[in-house]
Amino acid sequence: MALELATVTAKGQITVPKAVRDALGLQQGDQLSWELEDGSVRVRAVTPLDATYLRGLEAGLQEWSSADDDAAFAEL
């Protein structure tokens, strides 16, 4: 696939290029996940089940993200 560009609007919105929508089979209401890593982003199409799973996983992992936990597990 050729390089596709999208412009961010004043409201922080973008339009997924048609070639990308077609390649991924995206329809109105479909969801995309955004994963940030080292100044780059990976965008993926997710099913509703995937999104629900990811939200549940993230919520469950929040209990391990306190300063006390960081200190307790720092030496591991």
Distance bins in CASP14 RR format, pairs under 12 A and 6 or more apart:
PFRMAT RR
TARGET T0000
AUTHOR 0000-0000-0000
RMODE 2
METHOD distances of the structure
MODEL  1
1 17 0 0 0 0 1 0 0 0 0 0 0
1 18 0 0 0 0 0 1 0 0 0 0 0
1 19 1 0 0 1 0 0 0 0 0 0 0
1 20 1 0 0 1 0 0 0 0 0 0 0
1 21 0 0 0 0 0 1 0 0 0 0 0
1 22 0 0 0 0 1 0 0 0 0 0 0
1 23 1 0 0 1 0 0 0 0 0 0 0
1 24 0 0 0 0 0 1 0 0 0 0 0
2 17 0 0 0 0 1 0 0 0 0 0 0
2 19 1 0 0 1 0 0 0 0 0 0 0
2 20 0 0 0 0 0 1 0 0 0 0 0
2 23 0 0 0 0 0 1 0 0 0 0 0
3 17 0 0 0 0 1 0 0 0 0 0 0
3 19 0 0 0 0 0 1 0 0 0 0 0
3 20 0 0 0 0 0 1 0 0 0 0 0
4 14 0 0 0 0 0 1 0 0 0 0 0
4 15 0 0 0 0 0 1 0 0 0 0 0
4 16 0 0 0 0 1 0 0 0 0 0 0
4 17 1 1 0 0 0 0 0 0 0 0 0
4 18 0 0 0 0 1 0 0 0 0 0 0
4 19 1 0 1 0 0 0 0 0 0 0 0
4 20 1 0 1 0 0 0 0 0 0 0 0
4 21 0 0 0 0 1 0 0 0 0 0 0
4 22 0 0 0 0 0 1 0 0 0 0 0
4 23 0 0 0 0 1 0 0 0 0 0 0
4 24 0 0 0 0 0 1 0 0 0 0 0
4 43 0 0 0 0 0 1 0 0 0 0 0
5 14 0 0 0 0 1 0 0 0 0 0 0
5 15 0 0 0 0 0 1 0 0 0 0 0
5 16 0 0 0 0 0 1 0 0 0 0 0
5 17 1 0 0 1 0 0 0 0 0 0 0
5 19 0 0 0 0 0 1 0 0 0 0 0
5 20 0 0 0 0 0 1 0 0 0 0 0
6 12 0 0 0 0 0 1 0 0 0 0 0
6 13 0 0 0 0 1 0 0 0 0 0 0
6 14 1 0 1 0 0 0 0 0 0 0 0
6 15 1 0 1 0 0 0 0 0 0 0 0
6 16 1 0 0 1 0 0 0 0 0 0 0
6 17 1 0 1 0 0 0 0 0 0 0 0
6 18 0 0 0 0 0 1 0 0 0 0 0
6 19 0 0 0 0 0 1 0 0 0 0 0
6 20 0 0 0 0 1 0 0 0 0 0 0
6 21 0 0 0 0 0 1 0 0 0 0 0
6 32 0 0 0 0 0 1 0 0 0 0 0
6 41 0 0 0 0 0 1 0 0 0 0 0
6 43 0 0 0 0 0 1 0 0 0 0 0
7 13 0 0 0 0 1 0 0 0 0 0 0
7 14 1 0 0 1 0 0 0 0 0 0 0
7 15 0 0 0 0 1 0 0 0 0 0 0
7 16 0 0 0 0 0 1 0 0 0 0 0
7 17 0 0 0 0 0 1 0 0 0 0 0
8 14 1 0 1 0 0 0 0 0 0 0 0
8 15 0 0 0 0 0 1 0 0 0 0 0
9 15 0 0 0 0 1 0 0 0 0 0 0
14 20 0 0 0 0 0 1 0 0 0 0 0
14 21 0 0 0 0 0 1 0 0 0 0 0
14 32 0 0 0 0 0 1 0 0 0 0 0
14 34 0 0 0 0 0 1 0 0 0 0 0
14 41 0 0 0 0 0 1 0 0 0 0 0
14 43 0 0 0 0 1 0 0 0 0 0 0
15 21 0 0 0 0 1 0 0 0 0 0 0
15 26 0 0 0 0 0 1 0 0 0 0 0
16 22 0 0 0 0 1 0 0 0 0 0 0
16 23 0 0 0 0 0 1 0 0 0 0 0
16 24 0 0 0 0 1 0 0 0 0 0 0
16 25 0 0 0 0 0 1 0 0 0 0 0
16 26 1 0 0 1 0 0 0 0 0 0 0
16 27 0 0 0 0 0 1 0 0 0 0 0
16 28 0 0 0 0 0 1 0 0 0 0 0
16 29 0 0 0 0 0 1 0 0 0 0 0
16 30 0 0 0 0 1 0 0 0 0 0 0
16 31 0 0 0 0 0 1 0 0 0 0 0
16 32 1 0 0 1 0 0 0 0 0 0 0
16 43 0 0 0 0 1 0 0 0 0 0 0
16 45 0 0 0 0 1 0 0 0 0 0 0
17 23 0 0 0 0 1 0 0 0 0 0 0
17 24 0 0 0 0 0 1 0 0 0 0 0
17 26 0 0 0 0 0 1 0 0 0 0 0
17 43 0 0 0 0 0 1 0 0 0 0 0
18 24 0 0 0 0 0 1 0 0 0 0 0
18 25 0 0 0 0 0 1 0 0 0 0 0
18 26 0 0 0 0 1 0 0 0 0 0 0
19 25 0 0 0 0 0 1 0 0 0 0 0
19 26 0 0 0 0 0 1 0 0 0 0 0
20 26 1 0 0 1 0 0 0 0 0 0 0
20 30 0 0 0 0 0 1 0 0 0 0 0
20 32 0 0 0 0 1 0 0 0 0 0 0
20 43 0 0 0 0 1 0 0 0 0 0 0
20 44 0 0 0 0 0 1 0 0 0 0 0
20 45 0 0 0 0 1 0 0 0 0 0 0
21 27 0 0 0 0 1 0 0 0 0 0 0
21 28 0 0 0 0 1 0 0 0 0 0 0
21 29 0 0 0 0 0 1 0 0 0 0 0
21 30 0 0 0 0 1 0 0 0 0 0 0
21 32 0 0 0 0 0 1 0 0 0 0 0
21 43 0 0 0 0 0 1 0 0 0 0 0
21 45 0 0 0 0 1 0 0 0 0 0 0
23 45 0 0 0 0 1 0 0 0 0 0 0
24 30 0 0 0 0 1 0 0 0 0 0 0
24 31 0 0 0 0 0 1 0 0 0 0 0
24 32 0 0 0 0 1 0 0 0 0 0 0
24 43 0 0 0 0 1 0 0 0 0 0 0
24 44 0 0 0 0 1 0 0 0 0 0 0
24 45 1 0 1 0 0 0 0 0 0 0 0
24 46 0 0 0 0 0 1 0 0 0 0 0
24 47 0 0 0 0 0 1 0 0 0 0 0
25 32 0 0 0 0 0 1 0 0 0 0 0
25 45 1 0 0 1 0 0 0 0 0 0 0
26 32 1 0 0 1 0 0 0 0 0 0 0
26 43 0 0 0 0 0 1 0 0 0 0 0
26 44 0 0 0 0 0 1 0 0 0 0 0
26 45 1 0 0 1 0 0 0 0 0 0 0
26 46 0 0 0 0 0 1 0 0 0 0 0
26 47 0 0 0 0 0 1 0 0 0 0 0
27 45 0 0 0 0 0 1 0 0 0 0 0
27 47 0 0 0 0 0 1 0 0 0 0 0
29 45 0 0 0 0 0 1 0 0 0 0 0
29 46 0 0 0 0 0 1 0 0 0 0 0
29 47 0 0 0 0 0 1 0 0 0 0 0
29 48 0 0 0 0 1 0 0 0 0 0 0
29 51 0 0 0 0 0 1 0 0 0 0 0
30 43 0 0 0 0 0 1 0 0 0 0 0
30 44 0 0 0 0 0 1 0 0 0 0 0
30 45 1 0 0 1 0 0 0 0 0 0 0
30 46 0 0 0 0 1 0 0 0 0 0 0
30 47 0 0 0 0 1 0 0 0 0 0 0
30 48 0 0 0 0 1 0 0 0 0 0 0
30 50 0 0 0 0 0 1 0 0 0 0 0
30 51 0 0 0 0 0 1 0 0 0 0 0
31 43 0 0 0 0 0 1 0 0 0 0 0
31 44 0 0 0 0 1 0 0 0 0 0 0
31 45 1 0 0 1 0 0 0 0 0 0 0
31 46 1 0 1 0 0 0 0 0 0 0 0
31 47 0 0 0 0 1 0 0 0 0 0 0
31 48 1 0 0 1 0 0 0 0 0 0 0
31 49 0 0 0 0 0 1 0 0 0 0 0
31 50 0 0 0 0 1 0 0 0 0 0 0
31 51 1 0 1 0 0 0 0 0 0 0 0
31 52 0 0 0 0 0 1 0 0 0 0 0
31 54 0 0 0 0 1 0 0 0 0 0 0
31 55 0 0 0 0 0 1 0 0 0 0 0
32 41 0 0 0 0 0 1 0 0 0 0 0
32 42 0 0 0 0 0 1 0 0 0 0 0
32 43 1 0 1 0 0 0 0 0 0 0 0
32 44 1 0 0 1 0 0 0 0 0 0 0
32 45 1 0 1 0 0 0 0 0 0 0 0
32 46 1 0 0 1 0 0 0 0 0 0 0
32 47 0 0 0 0 0 1 0 0 0 0 0
32 50 0 0 0 0 0 1 0 0 0 0 0
32 51 0 0 0 0 1 0 0 0 0 0 0
32 54 0 0 0 0 0 1 0 0 0 0 0
33 41 0 0 0 0 0 1 0 0 0 0 0
33 42 0 0 0 0 1 0 0 0 0 0 0
33 43 1 0 0 1 0 0 0 0 0 0 0
33 44 1 0 1 0 0 0 0 0 0 0 0
33 45 0 0 0 0 1 0 0 0 0 0 0
33 46 1 0 1 0 0 0 0 0 0 0 0
33 47 0 0 0 0 0 1 0 0 0 0 0
33 48 0 0 0 0 0 1 0 0 0 0 0
33 50 1 0 0 1 0 0 0 0 0 0 0
33 51 1 0 0 1 0 0 0 0 0 0 0
33 53 0 0 0 0 0 1 0 0 0 0 0
33 54 1 0 0 1 0 0 0 0 0 0 0
33 55 0 0 0 0 0 1 0 0 0 0 0
33 57 0 0 0 0 0 1 0 0 0 0 0
33 58 0 0 0 0 0 1 0 0 0 0 0
34 40 0 0 0 0 0 1 0 0 0 0 0
34 41 1 0 1 0 0 0 0 0 0 0 0
34 42 1 0 0 1 0 0 0 0 0 0 0
34 43 1 0 1 0 0 0 0 0 0 0 0
34 44 0 0 0 0 1 0 0 0 0 0 0
34 45 0 0 0 0 0 1 0 0 0 0 0
34 46 0 0 0 0 0 1 0 0 0 0 0
34 51 0 0 0 0 0 1 0 0 0 0 0
34 54 0 0 0 0 0 1 0 0 0 0 0
35 41 1 0 0 1 0 0 0 0 0 0 0
35 42 1 0 1 0 0 0 0 0 0 0 0
35 43 1 0 0 1 0 0 0 0 0 0 0
35 44 1 0 0 1 0 0 0 0 0 0 0
35 46 0 0 0 0 0 1 0 0 0 0 0
35 54 0 0 0 0 0 1 0 0 0 0 0
35 58 0 0 0 0 0 1 0 0 0 0 0
36 42 0 0 0 0 1 0 0 0 0 0 0
36 43 0 0 0 0 0 1 0 0 0 0 0
44 50 0 0 0 0 1 0 0 0 0 0 0
44 51 0 0 0 0 0 1 0 0 0 0 0
44 54 0 0 0 0 0 1 0 0 0 0 0
45 51 0 0 0 0 0 1 0 0 0 0 0
46 52 0 0 0 0 1 0 0 0 0 0 0
46 53 0 0 0 0 1 0 0 0 0 0 0
46 54 1 0 0 1 0 0 0 0 0 0 0
46 55 0 0 0 0 0 1 0 0 0 0 0
47 53 0 0 0 0 1 0 0 0 0 0 0
47 54 0 0 0 0 0 1 0 0 0 0 0
48 54 0 0 0 0 0 1 0 0 0 0 0
48 55 0 0 0 0 0 1 0 0 0 0 0
49 55 0 0 0 0 0 1 0 0 0 0 0
49 56 0 0 0 0 0 1 0 0 0 0 0
50 56 0 0 0 0 0 1 0 0 0 0 0
50 57 0 0 0 0 0 1 0 0 0 0 0
51 57 0 0 0 0 0 1 0 0 0 0 0
51 58 0 0 0 0 0 1 0 0 0 0 0
52 58 0 0 0 0 0 1 0 0 0 0 0
52 59 0 0 0 0 0 1 0 0 0 0 0
53 59 0 0 0 0 0 1 0 0 0 0 0
53 60 0 0 0 0 0 1 0 0 0 0 0
54 60 0 0 0 0 0 1 0 0 0 0 0
54 61 0 0 0 0 0 1 0 0 0 0 0
55 61 0 0 0 0 0 1 0 0 0 0 0
55 62 0 0 0 0 0 1 0 0 0 0 0
56 62 0 0 0 0 1 0 0 0 0 0 0
56 63 0 0 0 0 0 1 0 0 0 0 0
57 63 0 0 0 0 0 1 0 0 0 0 0
57 64 0 0 0 0 0 1 0 0 0 0 0
58 64 0 0 0 0 0 1 0 0 0 0 0
58 65 0 0 0 0 0 1 0 0 0 0 0
59 65 0 0 0 0 0 1 0 0 0 0 0
61 69 0 0 0 0 0 1 0 0 0 0 0
62 69 0 0 0 0 0 1 0 0 0 0 0
63 69 0 0 0 0 1 0 0 0 0 0 0
64 70 0 0 0 0 1 0 0 0 0 0 0
64 72 0 0 0 0 0 1 0 0 0 0 0
64 73 0 0 0 0 1 0 0 0 0 0 0
65 73 0 0 0 0 0 1 0 0 0 0 0
66 72 0 0 0 0 1 0 0 0 0 0 0
66 73 0 0 0 0 0 1 0 0 0 0 0
67 73 0 0 0 0 0 1 0 0 0 0 0
67 74 0 0 0 0 0 1 0 0 0 0 0
68 74 0 0 0 0 0 1 0 0 0 0 0
69 76 0 0 0 0 0 1 0 0 0 0 0
70 76 0 0 0 0 0 1 0 0 0 0 0
END
